[in-house]
Amino acid sequence: MKLPELRQLRYFVAVADELSFTAAARRLGIAQQSLSQQITVLERTLGARLLDRDSRGTRLTDLGRQFLPEAKAVLDRAEQAVTTLARAGRGEVGELTVAFLASTANYLLPPVVRAFRERYPDVRLTTEDTSVATLVEGLREGRYDAAFSRPPLVDGLAARTLAVEEVCAVLPEGHPLADRAELTLADLADAPWVLTERSSWPPWHRKYDEDFRRAGYEPDVVQRAGSVQNLLGLVAAGVGVSRLARSAHSLRRTGVVFVPLAGEQAATQVLWLPDADKPALRRLLEVVTELAARTDLTQSG
């Protein structure tokens, strides 16, 4: 069976509502003759008489009464589809998968997700906290639409800096330098160090090597850990000292002291593929940029 056009269904519904071709034509803004012709074409297409027209007026047939709610449902669904398409084009509906560097998720994920969901509740936002290597790979392969991490990273990713904070020496409570207002890396030349695995993200460790060389020494790394949480635990246990962004203090409140390292800062960035063309992603970038402008994201959570 040939399917009717949406226009014909709309004409039929108008006549059924008005029970008058004259009133329906006026409502639709078309000539009455054209309306009558289109209803005839619709009835022929369906192989059913939908309306009785005689000197007493216009009435729905039994088949017409049964067809009317279905026709209205089709028109409503078509309108919904057009509305959904328009909203998707504006980034108001859709899906996003966003990665957070594990060490930043504790404080960064809550305000970002909360702000975005308040603004765009019909976008399904899925989050993952992960390592930086997995984060970069996921962006490049399209598993993640956006990610929140720290530089240095790699070429080929678009980045926008959202926050900058102090980098601190992390010392066990009671350490001789724990009461200092500020330190330099050179002040810690004789200390045992605990750092993350070199394989965790080589660009970071190349920068660390340069920083230590400028300070005049190669650190005595007595143990490496797979996460910032483990580093903090090792420092608290007195195994060694470390260096982390100040916001890492949110992961451990006791047993460690954070002392700013002079002139050292760490940035938090949102990352995405530069050729990504996803309206919901544009909305996310707008929201986090506005959020960062009015909030210290390193102190959120």
C-alpha positions in Angstrom: 0.0 0.0 0.0 1.2 3.5 -0.8 1.7 5.6 2.2 -0.1 9.0 2.5 1.9 12.2 2.7 2.1 14.1 6.0 0.4 17.0 4.3 -2.6 14.9 3.5 -2.9 13.7 7.0 -2.7 17.2 8.3 -5.5 18.2 5.9 -7.7 15.3 7.0 -7.2 16.1 10.7 -8.2 19.7 10.1 -11.4 18.7 8.3 -12.1 16.1 11.0 -11.7 18.7 13.7 -13.8 21.3 12.0 -16.3 19.0 10.3 -16.3 21.7 7.6 -14.2 21.9 4.5 -14.7 25.7 4.5 -13.5 26.1 8.0 -10.6 23.7 7.6 -9.5 25.4 4.4 -9.5 28.7 6.2 -7.5 27.2 9.1 -5.0 25.7 6.7 -4.7 28.8 4.5 -5.4 26.9 1.3 -8.2 26.9 -1.3 -11.2 24.8 -0.4 -11.0 23.1 -3.8 -7.4 22.0 -3.2 -8.3 20.7 0.2 -11.2 18.6 -1.2 -8.9 17.2 -4.0 -6.2 16.2 -1.5 -8.7 14.5 0.8 -10.0 12.5 -2.3 -6.4 11.5 -3.1 -5.9 10.4 0.5 -9.0 8.3 0.4 -7.9 6.7 -2.8 -4.4 6.0 -1.5 -5.8 4.3 1.6 -8.7 2.6 -0.2 -11.1 3.8 2.3 -13.8 6.5 2.6 -12.9 8.7 5.6 -15.5 11.4 5.3 -19.2 11.6 4.2 -20.1 14.8 2.5 -23.7 15.7 1.6 -26.2 18.4 2.0 -26.4 17.8 5.7 -22.7 18.6 6.1 -19.4 16.7 6.7 -19.2 13.7 9.0 -16.5 11.1 9.8 -17.2 7.6 8.6 -16.6 4.7 11.0 -13.2 4.1 9.3 -12.5 7.8 9.6 -13.2 7.8 13.3 -10.8 4.9 13.7 -8.1 6.5 11.5 -8.2 10.0 13.2 -6.3 9.2 16.4 -3.7 7.3 14.4 -3.3 10.2 11.9 -2.9 12.6 14.8 -0.3 10.3 16.4 1.7 10.2 13.2 1.7 14.0 12.9 2.7 14.4 16.6 5.5 12.0 16.1 6.7 13.8 13.0 6.6 17.1 14.9 8.6 15.5 17.8 11.2 14.2 15.3 11.7 17.6 13.8 11.9 19.2 17.3 14.4 16.6 18.4 16.5 17.2 15.3 16.5 20.9 16.0 17.5 20.4 19.6 20.2 18.0 18.6 21.6 20.6 16.2 21.7 23.1 19.1 23.4 20.5 21.4 20.5 20.2 23.7 20.1 16.4 23.3 22.5 13.7 22.5 25.3 11.7 24.2 28.8 12.6 25.5 31.4 10.4 27.0 34.0 12.4 29.0 37.2 11.2 30.6 38.7 12.7 33.7 42.3 12.1 34.7 42.0 10.0 37.8 43.9 12.3 40.0 41.6 15.3 39.1 38.3 13.4 39.2 37.8 13.8 42.9 37.5 17.6 42.8 36.9 18.4 39.1 34.2 15.8 38.1 31.4 17.0 40.5 31.2 20.7 39.5 31.6 20.0 35.8 29.0 17.3 35.6 26.6 19.2 37.9 26.8 22.4 35.9 26.4 20.6 32.5 23.4 18.5 33.6 21.7 21.5 35.1 22.0 23.3 31.8 21.4 20.4 29.4 19.5 17.7 31.3 18.6 15.8 28.1 22.2 15.2 27.1 23.3 11.8 28.4 26.7 12.4 30.0 28.8 9.4 30.8 32.1 9.8 32.7 35.2 7.8 33.3 38.2 8.4 35.5 41.3 7.0 33.9 45.0 7.2 33.4 46.5 9.8 31.1 47.6 7.3 28.6 44.2 5.8 28.3 42.6 9.2 28.2 44.7 10.4 25.2 44.2 7.1 23.4 40.4 7.3 24.0 40.3 10.8 22.6 42.2 9.8 19.5 40.1 6.7 18.9 36.8 8.5 19.5 35.8 6.7 22.6 35.8 10.0 24.5 34.3 13.2 23.2 36.3 15.3 25.7 38.7 14.8 28.5 40.1 16.7 31.5 43.8 16.3 32.2 47.1 18.1 32.7 49.8 19.1 30.2 52.3 18.3 28.8 50.4 16.0 26.5 50.8 15.3 22.8 50.2 17.1 19.5 47.0 16.7 17.6 44.6 17.6 20.5 42.8 20.9 21.0 43.1 22.2 24.5 41.7 25.0 26.6 43.2 25.8 30.0 40.6 26.0 32.8 42.7 26.5 35.9 46.2 27.0 37.0 47.4 26.1 40.5 50.6 25.8 42.6 52.8 22.7 42.5 53.9 21.7 45.9 56.5 19.5 47.6 54.6 16.9 49.5 56.3 16.0 52.8 55.4 13.7 55.7 54.2 15.4 58.8 57.1 16.3 61.0 59.6 16.6 58.2 62.3 19.3 59.0 61.1 21.4 56.0 57.4 21.0 56.6 57.0 24.4 58.3 58.6 26.4 55.5 56.3 28.8 53.6 58.0 27.9 50.3 60.6 25.5 49.0 62.6 24.9 45.8 63.5 21.6 44.2 67.1 22.3 45.2 66.0 22.3 48.9 65.1 18.6 48.5 68.2 17.4 46.7 69.2 15.1 49.6 65.7 13.7 50.2 64.5 10.3 49.1 61.7 10.6 46.5 58.6 8.7 45.6 57.2 9.3 42.1 54.8 7.7 39.6 56.0 5.1 37.2 58.0 6.5 34.3 55.7 4.5 31.9 52.6 6.2 33.3 53.1 9.1 30.9 56.5 9.7 29.4 55.9 13.4 28.5 55.4 14.2 32.2 58.5 12.4 33.2 60.6 14.1 30.5 59.5 17.4 32.0 60.3 16.2 35.6 63.8 15.2 34.4 64.4 18.7 33.0 63.1 20.3 36.2 65.5 18.2 38.4 68.4 18.9 36.1 67.8 22.6 36.4 67.8 22.1 40.1 71.2 20.5 39.9 70.6 16.9 40.7 69.0 13.6 39.8 66.5 12.6 42.5 67.0 9.5 44.6 63.8 7.7 43.7 63.3 5.0 46.3 59.9 3.8 45.2 57.4 4.4 42.3 53.7 4.2 42.6 50.9 3.7 40.1 48.6 6.4 41.4 48.6 9.7 43.2 46.7 8.1 46.1 49.5 5.6 46.5 52.1 8.4 46.3 50.4 10.2 49.1 50.2 7.0 51.2 54.0 6.5 50.7 54.7 10.0 51.7 52.5 9.8 54.8 54.4 6.6 55.7 57.7 8.4 55.6 59.1 6.6 52.6 60.0 9.7 50.8 58.8 13.1 49.5 57.0 13.9 46.2 55.7 16.8 44.2 52.1 17.3 43.2 49.6 19.9 42.3 48.0 21.5 45.4 44.6 20.1 44.5 45.9 16.6 45.2 45.5 17.5 48.9 41.8 16.7 48.5 42.8 13.0 48.2 44.5 12.9 51.6 44.0 15.3 54.4 46.2 13.8 57.1 49.8 12.6 57.4 51.2 14.9 54.6 52.1 18.5 54.3 51.9 20.5 51.1 54.5 23.3 50.7 54.5 25.4 47.5 57.5 25.0 45.2 58.7 28.5 44.1 57.6 29.4 40.6 56.0 26.0 39.8 52.5 25.8 38.5 50.2 23.1 37.0 47.4 23.6 34.6 44.1 21.7 34.2 42.9 21.6 30.6 39.8 20.3 28.7 40.9 18.4 25.6 39.1 17.3 22.4 39.8 16.5 18.8 40.1 19.7 16.8 37.9 18.4 14.0 35.1 17.1 16.2 31.8 18.4 15.0 29.3 17.5 17.8 26.9 20.2 18.9 26.7 18.7 22.5 30.5 18.9 22.7 30.3 22.6 21.9 27.8 23.1 24.7 30.1 21.3 27.1 33.0 23.5 26.2 30.9 26.6 26.7 29.7 25.4 30.1 33.1 24.4 31.5 34.6 27.7 30.2 31.9 29.7 32.0 32.3 27.6 35.1 36.1 28.1 35.1 35.7 31.8 34.8 33.6 32.1 37.9 34.9 29.2 40.0 38.3 27.9 41.2 37.9 24.4 39.9 41.0 23.2 41.8 39.0 23.9 45.0 35.7 22.4 43.9 34.3 19.0 44.4 
